[in-house]
Amino acid sequence: MDELSQKKLDGILKKEVLALTDGEIGFLKARISYLTAAQKEVYAKVLKREPEVVKEPNLGRSRSYRAMQKEASALGIKVVGVSREDLERSLDTAKGPN
């Protein structure tokens, strides 16, 4: 390991486990082979942690555009060159009130 990386690793290892940033955890994971068995044990919780997946909001769009096109085709509604909003509106109108 180069000197700059070694200094960075040493600085990270001086920190409390819960004080590590995501970048520092990534740095540790990338250099896990340089850690001693004791260091791996101390940092095991963050080394095994999977990154949090941020789920995109649905925004009320439960149907895919393609699924709506199929549904509209089955109802005899024009589906070519139609915006998503127009397609949704047409389907809602064709189905009537819930």
C-alpha positions as CSV (number, residue, x, y, z in Angstrom):
1,M,0.0,0.0,0.0
2,D,1.3,3.5,-0.8
3,E,2.2,5.9,2.0
4,L,-0.7,8.2,1.5
5,S,-3.2,5.3,1.6
6,Q,-1.5,3.9,4.7
7,K,-1.8,7.3,6.5
8,K,-5.5,7.5,5.6
9,L,-6.0,3.9,6.8
10,D,-4.2,4.7,10.1
11,G,-6.4,7.8,10.6
12,I,-9.6,5.8,10.0
13,L,-8.6,3.0,12.4
14,K,-8.1,5.6,15.1
15,K,-11.8,6.6,14.9
16,E,-14.7,5.1,16.7
17,V,-16.6,2.5,14.6
18,L,-19.9,4.4,14.7
19,A,-18.2,7.7,13.7
20,L,-17.0,6.4,10.3
21,T,-18.5,8.0,7.2
22,D,-19.7,5.9,4.2
23,G,-16.6,6.9,2.3
24,E,-14.3,5.7,5.1
25,I,-16.2,2.4,5.4
26,G,-15.8,1.9,1.7
27,F,-12.1,2.6,2.0
28,L,-11.8,0.0,4.8
29,K,-13.8,-2.6,2.7
30,A,-11.5,-2.0,-0.2
31,R,-8.4,-2.6,2.0
32,I,-9.7,-5.4,4.2
33,S,-6.8,-7.5,3.3
34,Y,-4.5,-5.0,5.1
35,L,-6.4,-5.3,8.4
36,T,-5.4,-7.6,11.2
37,A,-7.7,-10.3,12.6
38,A,-8.4,-8.1,15.6
39,Q,-9.1,-5.0,13.5
40,K,-11.5,-7.1,11.3
41,E,-13.3,-8.1,14.5
42,V,-13.6,-4.6,15.8
43,Y,-14.9,-3.2,12.5
44,A,-16.9,-6.3,11.5
45,K,-20.2,-4.6,12.0
46,V,-19.4,-1.9,9.3
47,L,-17.4,-4.2,7.1
48,K,-20.4,-6.6,6.6
49,R,-23.0,-3.9,6.4
50,E,-24.7,-3.6,3.1
51,P,-25.2,-0.1,1.7
52,E,-28.6,1.3,2.3
53,V,-30.8,1.2,-0.8
54,V,-32.9,4.3,-1.2
55,K,-36.2,3.3,-2.8
56,E,-37.6,5.8,-5.2
57,P,-41.1,7.1,-4.4
58,N,-43.9,5.5,-6.4
59,L,-45.6,8.9,-7.1
60,G,-48.9,7.1,-7.5
61,R,-47.8,5.2,-10.6
62,S,-48.6,1.7,-9.8
63,R,-49.0,0.7,-13.4
64,S,-46.2,0.6,-16.0
65,Y,-46.7,2.4,-19.2
66,R,-46.5,-0.9,-21.1
67,A,-49.1,-2.5,-18.9
68,M,-51.4,0.5,-19.4
69,Q,-50.9,0.2,-23.2
70,K,-51.9,-3.4,-23.2
71,E,-55.0,-2.6,-21.1
72,A,-55.9,0.3,-23.3
73,S,-55.5,-1.9,-26.5
74,A,-57.8,-4.5,-25.0
75,L,-60.4,-1.7,-24.4
76,G,-60.0,-0.4,-27.9
77,I,-58.3,2.8,-26.9
78,K,-55.6,4.4,-29.1
79,V,-52.2,3.8,-27.5
80,V,-49.7,5.0,-30.0
81,G,-48.2,8.5,-29.5
82,V,-50.1,9.1,-26.3
83,S,-48.5,10.5,-23.1
84,R,-48.7,8.6,-19.9
85,E,-51.1,11.1,-18.4
86,D,-53.4,11.0,-21.3
87,L,-53.3,7.2,-21.3
88,E,-54.1,7.1,-17.6
89,R,-56.9,9.5,-18.0
90,S,-58.4,7.5,-20.9
91,L,-58.2,4.3,-19.0
92,D,-59.8,5.9,-15.9
93,T,-62.6,7.3,-18.1
94,A,-63.2,4.0,-19.9
95,K,-63.4,2.0,-16.6
96,G,-65.8,4.5,-15.1
97,P,-66.1,5.3,-11.4
98,N,-64.5,2.9,-8.9
